[in-house]
């Protein structure tokens, strides 16, 4: 966390999106999304977690500061397929998460007040 100066970056943020290969019951016990969420909450920031797999116990991440979590996968596929297409999958999931965040703030996808 110190290498990316997380706290300095959080001070400038409106939303935190973090990601993990597998979000599950182990996440609150040492995985990066949990620590990022904990720190983001000290700045009162909303946190969305994206994951390749949303596994058993993923709801436990809500107790450490994750406000919502989503799988990046839109259809069943093999691990090799998911890895090969990871850039697009993460980009598309991130776009949808930001659209949902903007909607919740009463904004359209371009950040303007929604009609």
FENSULGI-V474560 format. One record per run of one state. SS is the DSSP state (H for helix, E for strand, C for the rest). FROM is the first residue (numbers start at 0). TO is the last residue. If there is no record, write none. Layout:
ss-><SS & SS>
from-><FROM & FROM>
to-><TO & TO>
This chain:
ss-><C & H & C & E & C & H & C & E & C & H & C & E & C & H & C & H & C & E & C & E & C>
from-><0 & 5 & 10 & 14 & 23 & 31 & 42 & 45 & 54 & 57 & 64 & 67 & 71 & 78 & 84 & 85 & 104 & 106 & 107 & 112 & 113>
to-><4 & 9 & 13 & 22 & 30 & 41 & 44 & 53 & 56 & 63 & 66 & 70 & 77 & 83 & 84 & 103 & 105 & 106 & 111 & 112 & 114>
